[in-house]
Structure formats: C-alpha cells, structure tokens
C-alpha cells in the first residue's frame, strides 16, 4: 500500500506537466519579407506546426528575410530569426544562395526548408517538437571536398529581349527593348558590363474641328524615341570598409539631344560599417572624378555642338533593413569643373516602417535640382514636342514621389490558407 501511494503521488505531480506539454501553444512567428519573394500562403501551409501572426507583440520569433543580388547573377536570401519575449536577445542568421534561373517555386521551397531548420531550437524550448517529424535522406555518403572547376571563371551572362504593343481606333504604340549584361563577382573584385537599347513608336489620330480659317480635317501625329547605352564598372576591395573603382560609359539618346556621349571616371568608396553587414545596414560615401565628351544632335542653348566636360561627383547612401522596417536615403551631387555654377543635386528617400501595432507607413520621394542642362537644344520646342515629350526641356528642378499607409486589425493568429475564388476581372503582364 505505501508503494501504491508513492506511485499515485508521483503520477499526480507528473500529470499537470504532461498536460501542459500536450497543450503547449504553438510557436508564434512573424514573417517579414523585404525585397524578397516569400509566398506567405505557401510558408503557412508548409510550416503548419507554427502559428504565423502579424503583431510583433504577440510573436516569439520574427523571421526577417532580405534579398540581394549575388555574383552568379541570381540572388542570396538572408534569413534572420530574431527572438522576442522569452527569446529576447537571441538572433540566428542563415543565407540561401539562389541561381539566376531559380523559379518562384524553387525560391519559396528553399526558404521553407531554411525556416523549418532554423525554428527547431525555438520549438524545442516551447514544447512544440511533438508537432513535427524530422526526416533525413539516407544512402548519401559525404564526399571529400574537392575544388570545383569553373570553365566560366566566375563570369555570368544575361540577355533580355522584350517588346510590347497596344492600341485602339485612335492610337497605336510599339516598343522594343534589349538588355545584356556580363558580371564577375569575387571577394576582391566586382566587374560588370551592361548594354541597353530601346525604341518606341507611337501614332495618334486626331480630328481638328472646323474654324473660320481651317476646314475640319483628320491628321496623324507620329512620335519616335530611341536610346542606347553601355557601361563598364569595376571595383576592388582594399579592406573591410574601403573600395576603389572606376567606370566608363557610352550612350546616345534622341530625347536628350545626345548623338554620342562618353564618360570615364575613377573613385573611392568608404563604408561606415563592414560590407559583411550590408544585408542589414549599409552607410557609404563615394567620391569620383572624371571627364565626359558630348556630341549633340542640335546646337544647344550654350551654342555648342560638341564639348569636353571635366567633372566630379559625390554619393552618400544609407540603406537600413531592420525588424522595424526599411529605410533608404541617397544624396547625389555632380558639378562640372570647368563651369562651377553648373551642378545637379538629387535627394531620394524611401521607407516602410512599422510605427504602431498593425500600423505601417511608407513613402518614397525623389527631388532634383538641375543647373547643368547643357544638352537642351537652342531651338524652341513645338507644342507637339512638349505634349508628346519628344525632347528634354529646360527646367530648374524635377520631382516625383508617393505615400501610403497600411492598418491591419482583427484576428492575429489565423493561419488558414484558402485560395478559392482567387483573382479579379483584370489581366496584366510585365517583363
């Protein structure tokens, strides 16, 4: 009897703990993707043993996913698992290299595998391992590491040919584009070559009403624009925070009144933080000097048809990608050394920041002062030139931007995926 009593007492002590283990709430995860393709529905379906929530205040872990271009022409995802609440202070980081031809399905499955593996330690500490089954491939023997022979010597090439057309009874348009690139990225060197060409043709049929001096008639207005540009950029790492480099380019643009423009520049860039931290924070200052040569299609407002222009430029950049959102701030300035009163200054800002529970605000804006438009033709622009934007016009500034706000409220724990009756009544394509 005493032995039975001791057993019953031990069982009474163990039963609440066992019950708590069986009813332990699932691990709560906030999935935040910045410039990366994640497919939230897919992740919720594949990782059904965790609870995806929206509010950081309710989360155990924030999965912050960012994407950056890699040397193979594809992208590298950086996954940072940031502990919250009981896991505060813990951060785990993983990288996922993706090939240039990786499809959306390949990307989202690679992310799901990384999240599944990275969340295991958190699941173990929340009593959630009973919800998962861990499997391993068998019959795969580890092979000794051997150097991989690369017949391309780290060079990656890409070409894109695209076009589009549209129209109705009163108008039609046709455009074609070509883009080609070659790049080689190593720990020391970054070399890139880009070529771009574009051609646009438009036609407008208009009806001119009858006036005292003009009988009613139909007329057709045509607009043609073309441009081509090529650039070579090379950069060499001289330390964890310093890079030297140079660039050369050649271009031609009917809109910009440029028959042929060439440029050569050399410069240096300094980073406030090591470049190894660039996926989360990057603050840089760059300065370069060079010379541009210009051949214009028409005589400019300065009476030039060709000229040589020494110049210098500066660029200050801030790129932050943190758990609270993203902020990008860029300031660029250019000045012609032979004409110190002629310069341009551009300020660009974009951000997407969580400011309160369920509330995210975002905006982007670009403002430029233009005091160096030496390419503007001397001849006055016609009404058709202005309305159809056939040519560059004299202007002291330009700007564009946008702002938005997103507020979400309601259930913060629903992880159900239901794709029925999906899609609207519009179709769009882009390439």
SELUM-590018 format. One record per residue (C-alpha): residue in three letters; x, y, z. Coordinates in steps of 0.2 Angstrom, whole numbers, plus 5000, padded with zeros to 4 digits. Each point is the difference from the previous one (the first is absolute). Layout:
N
ALAXYZ/...
END
This chain:
431
UNK500050005000/UNK501450135004/UNK500849964983/UNK498350034991/UNK499850165009/UNK501750064995/UNK499649964982/UNK498450095000/UNK500850155008/UNK501350004986/UNK498749984987/UNK499150155007/UNK501550114999/UNK500449944982/UNK498350024993/UNK499850194999/UNK501850014992/UNK499549874987/UNK498350094997/UNK500950174998/UNK501249924987/UNK498649934990/UNK499150165000/UNK501550124998/UNK499550144988/UNK500950004983/UNK501550104997/UNK499450174994/UNK501050074985/UNK499950174991/UNK500649984982/UNK500750174993/UNK500749994982/UNK500950154993/UNK500450004982/UNK499949815000/UNK498749884993/UNK499349905014/UNK498249944995/UNK499250025018/UNK498649884996/UNK501349864995/UNK501050035016/UNK498449985011/UNK499649844991/UNK501749925001/UNK500350065018/UNK498349965007/UNK500749955017/UNK500450195004/UNK498850145001/UNK500350144988/UNK499550175008/UNK500050184995/UNK500450095016/UNK501850005007/UNK499250025017/UNK499349834998/UNK501549914992/UNK501349895007/UNK501150024985/UNK500150124985/UNK500749924984/UNK500750154990/UNK500449954982/UNK501050124989/UNK500749974982/UNK501550064991/UNK500849974983/UNK501449875000/UNK501549974989/UNK499249864991/UNK498750124993/UNK498649935012/UNK499650065017/UNK500549955018/UNK498750005014/UNK500550055017/UNK498949935014/UNK500150075017/UNK499049925014/UNK499950135013/UNK499349945017/UNK498750095009/UNK499349995018/UNK500749855008/UNK501349994986/UNK500550185001/UNK501850024996/UNK500249854989/UNK500350024981/UNK500449874987/UNK500550044982/UNK500049894985/UNK500350034982/UNK499249924984/UNK501050014984/UNK498849994985/UNK500549984982/UNK499550134986/UNK498749884993/UNK499249955017/UNK498150004998/UNK498850075013/UNK499749825005/UNK501849975003/UNK500250165010/UNK498549975011/UNK500549825004/UNK501850045004/UNK499350135012/UNK498849885008/UNK501449875003/UNK501150145008/UNK498650065011/UNK499649825005/UNK501849965005/UNK500350175008/UNK498449995011/UNK500449835008/UNK501050075015/UNK498550125004/UNK498849864998/UNK501049895012/UNK499950135013/UNK498150024998/UNK499549825001/UNK499550004982/UNK501149864993/UNK498649885002/UNK499250094985/UNK501449964988/UNK500849854992/UNK501850014996/UNK500649904985/UNK501749984992/UNK500649944983/UNK500949835002/UNK501249924988/UNK500950164997/UNK501849995004/UNK501050165004/UNK501350034986/UNK501750085003/UNK500050184996/UNK500950034983/UNK500350164991/UNK498650044987/UNK500650044983/UNK499150144993/UNK500250024981/UNK499250175001/UNK501350075013/UNK498550085010/UNK499350094985/UNK498150004998/UNK499150064985/UNK498250064997/UNK499050064985/UNK498250064999/UNK499050044985/UNK498250075002/UNK498750104992/UNK498250055002/UNK498650084989/UNK498350085003/UNK498750104992/UNK498350044995/UNK499150094986/UNK500850175004/UNK501849955005/UNK501349864999/UNK501749985008/UNK501449874998/UNK501649995010/UNK501549885001/UNK501449985013/UNK501649915001/UNK501049985016/UNK501749905001/UNK501249985015/UNK501649915005/UNK500650005018/UNK501449925010/UNK499950015019/UNK501349945012/UNK500550055018/UNK501250124993/UNK499350054983/UNK498450064993/UNK499950034981/UNK498450034990/UNK499650044982/UNK498250064995/UNK499350044983/UNK498250074998/UNK499150054984/UNK498250064998/UNK498950064986/UNK498250075001/UNK498850044986/UNK498350095003/UNK498650064989/UNK498550115004/UNK498550034989/UNK499250175005/UNK498650104992/UNK500250194999/UNK498350095001/UNK499550124987/UNK500450185003/UNK499950164990/UNK501749974993/UNK500149814999/UNK498849884993/UNK499749845011/UNK501349874996/UNK500849845007/UNK501949995004/UNK501249885006/UNK501450045012/UNK501549885002/UNK501349995014/UNK501649914999/UNK501249985015/UNK501649895001/UNK501549995011/UNK501549895003/UNK501249995014/UNK501549895006/UNK501050005016/UNK501549925008/UNK500250005019/UNK501549935010/UNK500350005018/UNK501449935011/UNK499949975019/UNK501550075009/UNK499349965018/UNK498449965009/UNK499350184998/UNK500950074985/UNK499849974981/UNK500850094985/UNK499349994983/UNK499650084984/UNK498850004986/UNK499850044981/UNK498550034990/UNK499350044983/UNK498250054995/UNK498950084987/UNK498350075003/UNK498850094988/UNK499050075015/UNK501550075008/UNK500750084984/UNK501649895002/UNK500749934984/UNK501549925010/UNK500550025018/UNK501549925008/UNK500650005018/UNK501549935010/UNK500150025019/UNK501049935015/UNK499650015018/UNK500049935018/UNK498649945011/UNK500149995019/UNK498749915011/UNK499650045018/UNK499749825004/UNK500949844993/UNK499249954983/UNK499749835008/UNK498550085009/UNK499350084984/UNK498449885000/UNK499450095016/UNK500950175000/UNK501150104987/UNK500650185002/UNK501250054986/UNK500850164993/UNK500750004982/UNK501050134991/UNK500649994982/UNK500850114986/UNK499949984982/UNK499750084983/UNK498549994988/UNK500050044981/UNK498450054991/UNK499550014982/UNK498250074998/UNK498749984987/UNK499550185000/UNK500950165006/UNK499750025018/UNK499550165010/UNK501850025004/UNK500450014981/UNK500949835000/UNK500049854989/UNK501449915008/UNK501050025016/UNK501149925014/UNK499450025018/UNK501149965015/UNK499049965015/UNK499949935018/UNK498649915009/UNK499649955018/UNK498749875006/UNK499449975018/UNK498949855003/UNK499149925015/UNK499249844998/UNK499249925016/UNK499049845001/UNK499549965018/UNK498649915009/UNK499050175001/UNK500150034981/UNK501150074986/UNK500750174997/UNK501050054984/UNK500850184999/UNK501150054986/UNK500850174996/UNK500950034984/UNK500950154993/UNK500950044984/UNK500950164994/UNK501050044984/UNK501750065005/UNK500150124985/UNK498350085005/UNK499950015019/UNK498350084999/UNK499349854991/UNK499549855011/UNK498749885005/UNK499449935017/UNK498849865003/UNK499249945016/UNK499149845000/UNK499149925015/UNK498949845002/UNK499449925016/UNK498849875006/UNK499950005019/UNK498949925013/UNK499550155012/UNK498749915011/UNK499149845002/UNK499349964983/UNK500550164993/UNK501350024986/UNK500450164990/UNK501050014985/UNK500650144987/UNK501250034987/UNK500550174992/UNK501450064989/UNK500450184997/UNK501350074989/UNK500850174997/UNK500650024982/UNK501250144996/UNK501049904987/UNK498949974985/UNK501350044987/UNK499149884988/UNK498450094997/UNK499850064982/UNK500050184996/UNK498549994988/UNK498350035009/UNK499049845003/UNK498349994990/UNK498449955009/UNK500149834993/UNK501849985008/UNK499350055017/UNK498449905000/UNK500849844993/UNK501650035010/UNK501149984985/UNK501550105007/UNK500750065016/UNK499550175006/UNK500850135011/UNK499549985018/UNK500850055016/UNK499449855010/UNK498949844999/UNK499249895012/UNK498949855003/UNK499449905015/UNK498649915009/UNK499449965017/UNK498949865008/UNK499449935016/UNK499549825004/UNK498949965016/UNK499649825004/UNK498949955015/UNK499049845005/UNK500549835003/UNK501949995002/UNK500249815000/UNK499049934985/UNK501249894990/UNK498749934988/UNK500450004981/UNK498550014988/UNK500350044982/UNK498249974994/UNK499250134988/UNK501750094998/UNK500350134987/UNK499150154994/UNK499350064983/UNK501650084993/UNK501649924992/UNK501750084999/UNK501749954995/UNK501750075002/UNK501849954995/
END
